[in-house]
């Protein structure tokens, strides 16, 4: 039986995208981003895949970097497309040695999502 633990969070951020076919994207604009993190693992003797306190700390750190940020200024992200933002979050979580199985980032008002899954 597979076991998963999920955590969702939102953040607000701005970006501009000069390399798209829509000239409106050249202008700085913002979105509400919704993220779902899914960890896979075994339930330990304490009855947890991961203590949610640790996962909540991770989310706080991510939000400190992303919430109300101009994403173009996070140079390690590259061009802040939905895909690159998702990959940036993925790499941040992987560095913490959590057993990340799936990540989904969405712009619900645009009806767009990007998913990375092992």
N, C-alpha and C positions, 0 to 999 in steps of 0.2 A: 504494500500500500504506500503510495506517495503522499508526502505531507508538505504543505506549503504554509507560509506565513506572509501576509501582505500588509503593506502600509501605504496609505495614500496621503498626498499633500498637494497644496497649490502654492503657486507664487505668481506674482505680477512682474513683468519685465518688458523692456523696450528693446527694439533692434531696428536695423535697416538692412535691406538686402539689395545690393546693387546688381547682382548677377541673376535676376529673374526676368521673366517676360512681362511682368506687370509693373509698369512704371510707378505705381503707388507704393510699391515695396521699397523704392529708393529713399522714401521719406521715413524719418524716425516715427515709429508707431509701436503700440504696445499690445500685449495679449495677457490673458489669464491662462496660465499653464497648469495642467492637472497631471500629476505623476502617480503611478502605481508601481511600487517595488514589490517583487515576489521573491521570497527566499525559499529554498528547498532544503529540507534536512530531516534529521531524526529528532524525535521528541526526547529530551534528556531526562535524567532522573528527577529533575525539578519540574518536569511536565512542560518544558518549553523547547521550541526550536532555537529561539534566541530571546533573551530577556528584552521585552519591548522598551525598557528604559534605554538600552543601548541603541536600539533602532530609532527611538525618538531623538536621542542626542545626534545621531547621524543626520536626521532630517533638519534639525536646528542648524547644523553646520552648512548643509546645502542651501538652506534658505538664507543664511547670512551672506552667502556668495551670490545668490541668484535673485532674491526678492527685491523688487524695485531697483534693479540694476539695468544699466545699458549694456546689453550682452556683447556688443561689438568690442567693448573694452576688456573682455575676458579673452585674452589673446590665445590662450591654450585651447580654447574652444574652436577656433577657426571661424569661418563665416557662420553666424548663429542661425542656421536653418533648424527646422524641427528635428531633423536627423542628427545634426551635430550637437544640439543641446542634449538630446537623449543619450548620445554616445559619451558626452562629457559627464553626465550624471552616472552612467554605467561605470566608467573608469574610476570615478571618485569612490563609488561603493566597492568595487573590486579591490581597490587599494586597502580597504579596511578588512579584507579577508572574510567577508560574509559570503555565504554560499548563494550568490545571486543567480536566480534562474530566469527571471523575466523582468523587463522594465517596459512600461508603456507611458509615453508622454503625449498629451492631447491638448489641442486648442478647441475646446468644445464649441465655442461660438463660430468657428470656421468648419466644424465637422471634420477635423483632421487629427490623425494619430500616427505615431511612429512606435513600433514595437521591436525590441531586441529580445531574443529568447535563445537559450542554450538548447 
